[in-house]
Amino acid sequence: MIWLQAYFLVGLATMLTVWRRGLHPRFRQVPLFLIRGDIGPWVQFRHKILVPFLMGIFLCVAWPVCWAWVVHDRWHVKREAKRREDTVFKILPIHRGVGTTVERVEARAKVEDPLGAVPDLPFGHLNGAWNNFIAQRPEGAWLYPFECVWVTFHREKFHRKGFVWCTDGVCGPFWLTRDLKVDD
C-alpha cells in the first residue's frame, strides 16, 4: 500500500511541476475564444476548472508516461541534430583518388565539338566555374578526384563525382562534375 501512496505522491509532484511551469508567462497561451470574447459560463467553467482538474488527475495517474515522453523528446532532439550534422556532404579520404594536376585534368576534360556549339575549353560551358574552382586553391593544396555515394537527410542517394583541393589530408573546396540521383 505504501507503494501506491508513493506512486500518487510522485504523480502529485509531477502535476505541481507542470502547473507551476504553466504559470510562467513564456508558456502561457491564451485560447482564441478568450481573445474574441465569446465566453459563456460553461466555457469559463470548462477552461478554468474542469480541464485543469482532469489534467491533474491524469498526471497523478499517468505520470510515468509523461516523464517517458519528456525523456524521449529530449533524446530524439539530440539524435535528430546529430543526424542532420552527419548528412552534410563531406569528402572523406577514402573517397579520394590519386592526386593529379590541373593540366592533366584540363587535358582530359577538353571538349571537342565538331558543330562548334560548345567552346573548345576544358569542361566546355562550365569553364568559368572550373576557373573559379582553380582560383579557390588553398596554398600548398593538391588536386584530387573524388567519387562517392552521398545519402541526404531525407535518405535519398546521390552519386557524386568531382575534384577537391586537399592540404595535409584535409579536404577543402570541391567542385562537382557529376551529381546523379541513385534509385534503390
N, C-alpha and C positions, 0 to 999 in steps of 0.2 A: 504494500500500500504506500510505503514511503517513496517508491519509485514513481508511482503515479503522481504524487504530490510534487516531486522534483521535476517531473516532465511538465506539469502545468505551470510550475514556477518559472522554468526556463521559457515557456511559451509566453507567460506574462511579461517577463523581461524583454523578450523579442517584441511583443506588442508595444511596450512603452518606448523602446528604441525607435520603432517605426513611427509611432505617434509623435515623438519628440522631433524626429527628423522632418516629419510632415509640417511641423510648425515653423520650420526655417523658411524665410522668405524666398530663398532660391528654389525650393522645391514646391512651393505653394502654387497651385494652378487654379485659376478661377474658371468654373464651367461657363460655357457660352450662355446658358439660360439665365445665369445670375447677372451677366453683363447686359443682356437685352432687357431684363426687368420683368419678364413674365413669370413671376414666382407666386405660386399658390401656397396655401398652408400645408398641403400634403407634400409638395416639393421641398419646402423648408424642413419639414419633419424628416423626410427621407434623406435629404442631403446632410443635415446636421446631427441627426440622432440615429436613424436606422442603419445607414451604410457604415458609419464608424463602429457601431455596436456589432454588426455582423462581421466586419473585418477583424475586430478584436477577438471575437470568438474563434474565427477561422485561424488567426495567428496563434492563439493559445493551443489549438488542437493540432494544427498542421505546420508548426514552426520548423520541423526538420526539412520539410520540402522547401520552405522559404530560404533557409540557410544553404541548402544544396543548390538552389537556383542562384544565389548570390555567388557562391564559390565557383560554380560552373561558368557563370557570366564573366567573372574576373579572369578565369583560366582561358576562356575562349577568346577574350580580347587580346591577351598576350600571345596566344597561339596564332591568331589572325595577323597580328603585327609582324610576327616572325615569318609567316608565310608570305606576306607582301614583300618583306625585305629579301627573302630568298628568291623571289621570282623576278627581281630586277635583272636585266640582261647583263651578264658579266662574261668575259672571255677568260677561261681558265688555262693554265699552262698545258693541260692535256689536249686542248682544242687547237693549239698552235701547230703549224707545220715547221718546215725547215726555213731558217732565215734566208732572206733574199734581198735584192737591191731594187731600187726604184727603176733603174734602167732595164733590168730583166722583166719586171712586171709590165713596164710600158711596151717592151718588145712583144711580149705575149698578148697584150691587150690591144694591140694596134688593129683598128677596124679598117678593112679594105672593102669598100662598097663600089661595085662596078657602075652602079647607077648614079653615084655621087650624092645620094640623099643623106648620107652620114659623113661628117668630116673625117678626113684621114688623120685622126689623132688617137692617142690611147684612150680607150673607153668611149670613143665617138662623141655623142652629145653630152655625155657625163664628164667630159674632160675638165670642165670648170670645177666640178665637185672634187675630182681627183686632185687638181692643183691646190684646192683649199685644204684637202687632207694632207698633202705634202707640206704645206705651209704650217700645219699644226704640229709638225715633228718636234718632240722634245729633244733637248740637247743630249747627245750620246745614245739616242734610241736606235734600235734595229727594226727593220720591217719584217713582219711575219705574216704569212697567210694563215687563216683560221677557218675551221668548218665545225659546226656543232648543230645539235638539235636543242632548241630552246623551248621550254614549257612556260607559258604565261600564267598569270594569276588565275585566269579562268580555265586553266588546264587545256589550252589549245597548243598544239605543237607547230613549230616553225623550223624549217631547215635554213640555217643562216650560214653564209659564206662571205668572206671578205678579207680585209687586211687590217693589221693592228700594229701600232708602234709600241715596242716594249723596251723598258730600261731596267736593267738588273733583275730580270724575271718578272717585273710588274707590268701588266698591260695598261696602256694608256688610251689615247684616242683611237677609234676604229672607224672603218669605212666598209659598208655592206655592199657586196656585189650581187648577192642573191638572198632573198627573203621569201621563201615559199611556204605556204601552209601545208602541213602534212596531215593527211587523213589517216585515222587509225584503222 
